[in-house]
Amino acid sequence: MSEELDLSKAPLLTHLIELRRRLIYCLLFFAAAFAVSYNFADKIYSFLLQPLEQAFGIVENRRMIYTGLHEAFFTYLKLSCFTAFFFTIPLILIQVWRFLAPGLYSHERRSLFPLFLMTPIQFVAGAALAFYVVMPLAWSFFISFESIGGESSLAVALEARLSEYLNIVIQLIIGFGLCFELPILLMILAKVGLISASSLIEHRRHAVVCIFLVAAFITPPDLISQIALGTPIVLLYELSIVLIKLTQADATRQMRKRAMQ
């Protein structure tokens, strides 16, 4: 057999030691990223406030509030953890790949490496869609409920809390980022034989319903955000079908070529 596993097969203890070493690398990088993030937490938070400032327009007399003595401190801690994890994800994927690659066949390494490479790219694409498109639209919708008030009514104005705003932002960024990993997940499931292009086509209607249910759960309760998430995911689902068809066709050609040899 021309394609064989990597000959550097080590006992279980050696693999566990290597896994521990790679985990330590990730933890050390996360700790360093956390320290740097906390040092710039106020600037990072100011960056995350940009969609809200854009929705406000003129920011005079606008402010963010916190209602507990410890709220701002713990909000910055949470923000630092989120930022550190965001920048640690590529290193985690690299370490996972280096740990798994020696145990794979060469054709498996060739087919799986692009998926590992695309994972952080897809996540960042989803996060960018949430930050630059969905948040400004959603915040403008919610701010539209403000009213100036008059002689017979009180003014209604938004004064957002630090922690609540950060929770919504993190929820949207992580939710959109993970949903954009759908093509990679489907490709992996197809490679291990759990699904096929025909099965995805057969269950397309169920998938669309599930996608928009997940979008409604992840996004704020407004139709704009749900459509902004659901529509790209449906398109990515259709793209996954095309990619799986091409992959399966290529695998069939390779098998025929080997049979002829």
Salt bridges, closest charged atoms under 4 A:
GLU3 OE1 - HIS107 ND1 2.75
GLU3 OE2 - ARG110 NH2 3.57
GLU3 OE1 - ARG258 NH2 3.94
GLU18 OE2 - ARG22 NH2 3.02
GLU71 OE1 - ARG161 NH2 3.20
GLU146 OE2 - ARG62 NH1 2.72
GLU159 OE2 - ARG63 NH2 3.13
GLU164 OE2 - ARG161 NH1 3.34
GLU238 OE2 - ARG204 NE 2.74
ASP250 OD1 - ARG253 NH2 3.49
